[in-house]
């Protein structure tokens, strides 16, 4: 079964995903003092949104199947290259930690973990934006 499906996309749609990712990251920063777990969750969602925008720049998106977050991370890892390998590893670790926090009693997100997630998400969003602009130089007009 295919994990990806084709989807025509335009630069406006990709820009909306990236803008949504930035909003999620801003919300994560504001939430940190109130709820570390919510901040962590929002940082992770920011990375997912940015990744979806990146996928759309290739005119694909994940199918809504169990494990689709893994598919998103694998797609990014395969295409972003070795320069962001560390960020991808952190993204995947965040995925697993988030899963534990939501579905298992053992999951707990500390303030330090949330702060690290914010840093990771910020770096990841910058890497995605750069990769999209490199792949599609004309996209620069939609991101400014």
C-alpha positions as CSV (number, residue, x, y, z in Angstrom):
1,X,0.0,0.0,0.0
2,X,1.4,3.4,-0.9
3,X,2.1,5.7,1.9
4,X,2.0,8.9,-0.2
5,X,-0.6,10.3,-2.6
6,X,-0.2,12.9,-5.3
7,X,-1.7,16.3,-4.6
8,X,-1.4,19.3,-6.9
9,X,-0.3,22.2,-4.9
10,X,0.5,25.9,-5.5
11,X,2.9,28.2,-3.9
12,X,0.1,29.9,-1.9
13,X,-0.9,26.7,-0.3
14,X,2.7,25.8,0.6
15,X,3.1,29.3,2.1
16,X,0.0,28.8,4.2
17,X,1.4,25.6,5.7
18,X,4.6,27.4,6.5
19,X,2.7,30.4,8.0
20,X,0.7,27.9,10.1
21,X,3.9,26.3,11.3
22,X,5.3,29.7,12.4
23,X,2.0,30.4,14.3
24,X,2.2,27.0,16.0
25,X,5.8,27.7,17.0
26,X,4.9,31.2,18.3
27,X,2.0,29.7,20.3
28,X,4.4,27.0,21.7
29,X,6.8,29.8,22.9
30,X,3.9,31.6,24.6
31,X,2.6,28.4,26.2
32,X,5.9,27.3,27.8
33,X,5.3,29.2,31.1
34,X,1.8,27.8,31.4
35,X,2.2,24.1,30.3
36,X,5.4,22.5,29.1
37,X,3.6,19.5,27.6
38,X,1.3,21.8,25.5
39,X,4.3,23.8,24.4
40,X,6.1,20.6,23.4
41,X,3.0,19.4,21.5
42,X,2.7,22.7,19.6
43,X,6.4,22.7,18.7
44,X,6.0,19.2,17.3
45,X,2.9,20.3,15.4
46,X,4.8,23.2,13.9
47,X,7.4,20.7,12.6
48,X,4.6,18.6,11.1
49,X,3.0,21.6,9.4
50,X,6.3,22.7,7.9
51,X,7.0,19.1,6.7
52,X,3.6,19.0,5.0
53,X,4.4,22.2,3.2
54,X,7.7,20.7,2.1
55,X,5.9,17.6,0.9
56,X,3.5,19.7,-1.1
57,X,6.4,21.3,-2.8
58,X,7.0,17.8,-4.3
59,X,3.2,17.5,-5.0
60,X,2.7,14.7,-2.5
61,X,1.2,14.2,0.9
62,X,0.9,11.3,3.3
63,X,-2.1,9.1,3.2
64,X,-4.2,9.2,6.4
65,X,-3.1,5.8,7.7
66,X,-1.6,4.6,11.0
67,X,2.0,5.7,11.0
68,X,1.6,8.7,8.8
69,X,3.7,10.8,11.1
70,X,6.6,8.4,10.5
71,X,6.0,8.7,6.8
72,X,6.3,12.5,7.1
73,X,9.6,12.3,9.0
74,X,11.0,9.7,6.6
75,X,10.1,11.8,3.6
76,X,11.9,14.8,5.1
77,X,14.9,12.7,6.0
78,X,15.2,11.3,2.5
79,X,15.0,14.7,0.8
80,X,16.6,17.2,3.1
81,X,19.9,15.4,3.2
82,X,22.6,14.8,5.7
83,X,22.9,18.4,6.8
84,X,19.8,18.1,8.9
85,X,20.2,14.5,10.0
86,X,20.5,15.6,13.7
87,X,17.3,17.7,13.4
88,X,15.5,14.7,11.9
89,X,16.6,12.5,14.7
90,X,15.3,15.0,17.2
91,X,12.0,15.3,15.3
92,X,11.6,11.6,15.5
93,X,12.5,11.5,19.2
94,X,9.8,14.2,19.7
95,X,7.3,12.1,17.9
96,X,8.0,9.1,20.2
97,X,8.0,11.3,23.3
98,X,4.7,13.0,22.3
99,X,3.2,9.6,21.7
100,X,4.2,8.4,25.2
101,X,2.8,11.6,26.8
102,X,-0.5,11.2,25.1
103,X,-1.1,7.5,25.1
104,X,1.0,6.1,28.0
105,X,1.0,6.8,31.7
106,X,4.8,7.0,31.7
107,X,5.0,10.0,29.4
108,X,6.0,13.3,31.0
109,X,7.4,16.4,29.3
110,X,9.7,18.6,31.5
111,X,10.2,22.3,30.9
112,X,13.8,21.6,29.7
113,X,12.4,19.1,27.1
114,X,9.9,21.7,26.0
115,X,12.6,24.4,25.7
116,X,14.8,22.0,23.6
117,X,11.7,21.2,21.4
118,X,11.3,24.9,20.8
119,X,14.9,25.3,19.7
120,X,14.7,22.2,17.5
121,X,11.4,23.4,15.9
122,X,12.9,26.8,15.2
123,X,15.9,25.3,13.5
124,X,13.8,22.8,11.6
125,X,11.4,25.4,10.3
126,X,14.4,27.5,9.0
127,X,15.8,24.4,7.3
128,X,12.5,23.6,5.6
129,X,12.0,27.2,4.5
130,X,15.5,27.2,3.0
131,X,15.0,23.8,1.3
132,X,11.7,25.0,-0.3
133,X,13.2,28.2,-1.5
134,X,16.2,26.3,-3.0
135,X,14.0,23.8,-4.7
136,X,11.6,26.6,-5.9
137,X,13.3,29.9,-6.1
138,X,10.1,31.6,-7.3
139,X,8.6,30.6,-3.9
140,X,10.6,33.4,-2.3
141,X,7.9,35.9,-3.4
142,X,5.2,34.0,-1.5
143,X,7.3,33.7,1.7
144,X,8.2,37.3,2.2
